Structures are given as structure tokens and as C-alpha cells.
């Protein structure tokens, strides 16, 4: 069933860091494995005759952000359940440290070792076509997660990043009015999720005659956000509102350290600590209007559940696919001054570094995305 999860980072951090290596020497174990009688079909689907559990490999680009670590943690938790139920027999997590050639080599290793399912969180929207083709030719089910990969050969299972950013940009427009001045901090250059958000920001702001007075990439990092915001303040740039894909703590620290007023509106974080801080600033009255939308790290679990279903030979209901042939999941949780008292209850017991997350398991994806 669908599970609203408070994924606690601290409890599993050590396990995650140790696990994101793929196996001995950073590759799956040396035992010979085979795809188990599977055969390829279009769209990354394989009709698999295996009666034992699937051998699964997951590729996560980095562990350099809270989201990426929680993405890995939620997968580890789901895999443990799927191993217990017999759906998965072996699981090998990989981490390429943001290097595209390393990710390609790791995928190739998985193909050579004969895994049944490859789950890829791609570093960029292109660059691994050859590896995907080879995996599909070998009868391996391939699904991309979290970031859209530009291919009609595989399905990408993603949070709707455009809608996520569009909602926040519209909040800025509605709060400060058309024609206002905005500081816009994007995420990672070249990352498909970051680029979709950037496009949504730009579409909404330009449609409402908003002036982007400063724009940068903060790499979803508080230290970089702090540095960039200090540059804005020291340069004397005038602004009404701030849009940042994440890392609001760095921005708020820069504002408070430089003793300048809060903006008329701010939006763009997903961590419990940042959200609590925004609520504390507005505890007595609405000092700084804010709006945050959850971006679920549990998307990896949803993608894994879909990949297993595909490997079992189930057929996607094509009516659920977006215009690009992917599964795009709408935002499910938001918080602002107007609903913060109720929404803060969802954060109770969560570490500051954690996030509100939702994960769809086998029964849920079967009902939502597959032909009955």
C-alpha cells in the first residue's frame, strides 16, 4: 500500500554508506548469475519466468545530498521487505559519485553479471543509451528513477518536477504580485530534474512579468546557497522574493548573518529542519510568507516496485503515462503559513535532515499503473 514515511537519516546512515558499493570491490559478487529465463520486449519490459527472487542492481549517482541518501535508505528498507517475501534474492547498490563514465561502467558490470533488473537514477538525461540497449538485449528489465532519461526504450518513474516548481513559482507571483524582482537559485546544472524545475520557474515568472535579478546554481547545498546569497546582499541587488530548489537554511543564514530584512516571500525546501525553521520565523505572525512542496525520496521504491512488476511480465496501462511515455507522480504534500499547524504534525519525530516521503509498493503500483 501507499506509505507516508518519515525516513530517519541518522539510524541508517552507516548502513547506506557501506552498502552503496554494489558488492565486493564495488561490483556484484563473483558468483555466476543468469537472468533466469527472461526475454526482452519493448519499453524495458521483460517477461520473466523466474520462480525464485530477482537479482536487482540499483544505480544512485551520489550520496552528496540528504535527498540522495534518503533515496538510498528507502530502497534498502523496501529491499529488505522484498527479500523477506521472496521477490528479491540479491540486491547490489552502486554509487558512481557523479561520474558518468563510472556509472556506465557499473551498468556494464551488472549486464556482465547477469542481473534481472537494473534501476538507474541517471546522472543526466542522456549518455547511457548503449548500456540500456545492451541490457535490454540481454533480457534485463531496465527502469529509470527520479530523473527523466530521454529514451523511448525505458520508462522513467519520477516525481513531477515541473509541477513541483510551478506550484512554488505561482505562490511567489500570488504573494508579491506581478512585476516583482526574484532571486532564483537552481539546483545542479545538467541534471534533468533540476532543469525541469528551472524551466517551470522561468515559465511562470516570465508569464507574470517577474524580473529575475539574480540566478545561479547552488548544487542543492547549504554552503553554496550561503555563499551565493551573501553575494546578492553584498552587491546591493534589490529583490522581493527568493526561489530556491532546496538549501534554504544557507539562504536564511546569510540573511540573518548580514542583518538584512527577510524577503516578502520565499519558497523551495523539502527538509524537515528547514521547514520547521520557516514555521518558527512565522510562529507569532506571518513575518515571511513561505511555501514548500514535498519531493519524495521514496520515488526509488515506487520505481523498484514498477520494475519488479514489469519483470514479472505485467503490462503498463498506457493511459497513465505522460506525453513522454513516463510515469510522473504529482506532488502530494505542501506547507505554508495557512496550514503549518496541521502540517507540522507530519514532521513530529523526524530528524531535521529527513523529509516527508511517500513510497508505492507492489499492490499500490499494480492498482495504479498496470492493466488489470
C-alpha positions, 0 to 999 in steps of 0.5 A: 500500500501507499506509505507516508514515511518519515525516513530517519537519516541518522539510524541508517546512515552507516548502513547506506554508506557501506552498502552503496558499493554494489558488492565486493570491490564495488561490483556484484559478487563473483558468483555466476548469475543468469537472468533466469529465463527472461526475454526482452520486449519493448519499453524495458519490459521483460517477461520473466519466468523466474520462480525464485527472487530477482537479482536487482542492481540499483544505480544512485549517482551520489550520496552528496545530498540528504535527498540522495541518501534518503533515496538510498535508505528507502530502497534498502528498507523496501529491499529488505521487505522484498527479500523477506517475501521472496521477490528479491534474492540479491540486491547490489547498490552502486554509487558512481559519485557523479561520474558518468563514465563510472556509472556506465561502467557499473551498468556494464558490470551488472549486464556482465553479471547477469542481473534481472533488473537494473534501476538507474537514477541517471546522472543526466538525461542522456549518455547511457543509451548503449548500456540500456540497449545492451541490457535490454538485449540481454533480457534485463528489465531496465527502469529509470528513477527520479530523473527523466532519461530521454529514451523511448526504450525505458520508462522513467518513474519520477516525481513531477518536477515541473509541477513541483516548481510551478506550484512554488513559482505561482505562490511567489507571483500570488504573494508579491504580485506581478512585476516583482524582482526574484532571486532564483537559485537552481539546483545542479546544472545538467541534471534533468530534474533540476532543469525541469524545475528551472524551466517551470520557474522561468515559465511562470515568472516570465508569464507574470512579468517577474524580473529575475535579478539574480540566478545561479546554481547552488548544487542543492547545498547549504554552503553554496546557497550561503555563499551565493546569497551573501553575494546578492546582499553584498552587491546591493541587488534589490529583490522581493522574493527568493526561489530556491530548489532546496538549501534554504537554511544557507539562504536564511543564514546569510540573511540573518548573518548580514542583518538584512530584512527577510524577503516578502516571500520565499519558497523551495525546501523539502527538509524537515529542519528547514521547514520547521525553521520557516514555521518558527520565523512565522510562529507569532505572525506571518513575518515571511510568507513561505511555501514548500512542496514535498519531493519524495525520496521514496520515488526509488521504491515506487520505481523498484516496485514498477520494475519488479512488476514489469519483470514479472511480465505485467503490462503498463496501462498506457493511459497513465503515462505522460506525453513522454511515455513516463510515469510522473507522480504529482506532488502530494504534500505542501506547507505554508503559513495557512496550514503549518499547524496541521502540517507540522504534525507530519514532521513530529519525530523526524530528524531535521535532515529527513523529509516527508516521503511517500513510497508505492509498493507492489499492490499500490503500483499494480492498482495504479499503473498496470492493466488489470 
